Amino acid sequence: MIRMTLNTRETTPTKARIKKGDTVMVLAGKDRGKQGKVLQVMPAQSKVVVEKVNLIKRHTKPSRENKGGIVEKEGALALGKVMVVCPHCAKPARMAVALLDGGRRLRRCKQCGEIVDKG
């Protein structure tokens, strides 16, 4: 027998063209226009965590490990609400795939045409 719950957040994994360490700009929401570095990418949930963006306050109870109080941490954003900032032209841009000799696939900026990935 298969059990399914109604409140599952699992969706089909999207192809994230954003990688950990990229600089991204927020396109929508309360932090619109802010830039930050990607800390974590969750393609199964179509979410991304960006440094110093979408800060939430967590009220923690004191324990042996931590003293408790109000802790600020980054919340997850939807992948569609962020766009990679090209390091060459310093503008938010969509990414294309550039095929190199030997079958390597690297990300390329659609505005300036420069390769974004290292290597």
N, C-alpha and C positions, 0 to 999 in steps of 0.2 A: 504494500500500500504506500502511495506517495503522499506525503503531507506538504502542503504549501501554506505559507502564511501570507496574509494580506499586506503586511507592512514591510516587505523585503525591499531593500534599496538597491539590490543587484540589478544592473542593466547589462546590455551587451557591451563588451569592452570597445571603446572607441580608439581609433588610431591617433594617439597623442603625438603631435608634431612639436611638442614642448618637452624639453629634457631638464633634468635636475642641473642647476647651476646657470640656466639661462636667465637673462634679464627680461622681464615682461612688464607690460603696461596694462592696468585694469581699464576695461572699456565701459563697464556699467556698474551701477550700485553706489553705495555711500563712499567708496574709495576710488571713484572714477578719476583717472588721470595720474594716479600714483604709480610709481615704478618700484620694483623690488626683484630680488633674486629668488628663483624657485628652490624651495627646500625639499619638496616631495611631490611626486606625480602619482596619482591613483587612477589608471586608465579604466579599471573595472567599474568605478563609480563616476567616471568622467569628472574628476575633481583634481585640483592642484592647490598646494599650500605655498604661499608667497611670503617672504620675509617682511615683517613690519606692515602687513596689509591685512585687513579684516580681523583686527584684534578683538578677542572676546575675553571677558573676565570670568574666571572660574573660582568659585568660593570653595576652598579646600579646608578640610578638617585637620587639626593638628594630629601628628602621629610621631613615631620614633624617627622616621626618615626626614620629614619636613615639619616646619613650625606652623604651617597653616596660614590662613589669611586669604586675601584676594590676589590671585595670580593672573597676569595677562599673558595670553598666548595667541598664536595665529590660528585662525579658522580656515577651513577649506573653501575654495572658490570653484565655481563651475569652469570647465575648460573653455567654454565658449565666451566667457567674460574676460579672458586675457589674450593678449597678442604679444608675440616675441618682438623685442626691440633689436633691430639689426645693429651689431657692433660697428659696422662700417659707415652706414649712413645715419645712425642714431635716431631712426624713426621706427615706429611700430609697423611691421610689414608681415604679409603672409609668406609662408615658406613653400618652396617647390623642391622637388627631388632632382638632384643632378647625378646622372650616372657617369662614373669614371671608368677608365680602362681597368679591366680585371673584375668588373661587376660591383665595385663599391658604390654605395648610395650615400650621398651627403646632402644636407639641407642647403638650399640656396635662397637668398633674399629675392623676392619678386620685384622689388623696386629698383635696387641697384645692381642686381645680378651677381653679387659677391657670395662666395661660399661662407656659410656661417659656422659649420662644424670645423673642429680642429683635426688636422691629420691628412 
